[in-house]
Amino acid sequence: MNLLSLNCRGLGNPSVVSGLRNLLRKEAPALVFLSETKLSGEEFRRVRASFDKYEGIEVDSVGRSGGLAFMSKKHVHCKFRLASVDHMDFEITGEEGTWRATGFYGWSSVTERHLSWELLRMLGSQYNDPWVCIGDIIEVLFATEMKGGVRPQWQMNNFREAVDDCSLRDVDFEGYIFIYDNGQADEDNRQSRIDRAL
C-alpha cells in the first residue's frame, strides 16, 4: 500500500488544487496525509469533492495557519482513532492485516518542539499494531540531513530519543534528500529533510 504525505502550504489556490489532483492521478496513493491546508473543514470538504476517488476527514486550520487532512481511497478500510491540530491517527485494515497510520505535523517553534516529542511518545504508547508515522516532522535526525546553517546537537538528540522511545526507524526513500528549501540565495540558503516516514 502506498502513502503520500504533503505539506501543501495552503489549498486555497486553484492551481495548487489542480497540482494535487494531478499528483493523485499520477501516483494513485491509497492514503494521503496533507498538512498546512490552511482551510476550514467546510472549505476542505469543497476541495476534496474534486478528488472523487478519495474520502476522508480534516482538522480545521486556526485562521489561516495549520489545517490537516487524511484521505483514503474508497476501497481502503480506514478507521479514525484520534486527531489534534498536530496529528491524525488511523487504523488501517487490509490484505496485510491491521496496522496504524499517523499523519504528524511537528511544532515549528524550537522552544515548543518538545511538545512534538511528547505527542509522539504518547501515540507510541497507545497501541501495539505495526505503525507508520508520516508527515512534516520539522526536525532532522542527523546533521547530514541539512545543507547550510547549523542545528544544535541537542535538538537532533531530542528527536532521535523520541524515535527510539517509540521503537520507530527511518524509512528509506529515493530522490533528493533536502526536501525543504528556505528559498534564499548563496550562503543564506538552508535546505533540510524535515518531511519523512518512520
Secondary structure, DSSP 8 states (H G I E B T S, - for coil): --EEEEE-S-S-SHHHHHHHHHHHHHH--SEEEEE-----HHHHHHHHTT-TTEEEEEE--BTTB--EEEEEETTSEEEEEEEETTEEEEEEEETTEEEEEEEEE--SSGGGTHHHHHHHHHHHTT--S-EEEEEE----SSGGGEESS---HHHHHHHHHHHHHTT-------S-S--EE----GGG--EE--EEE-
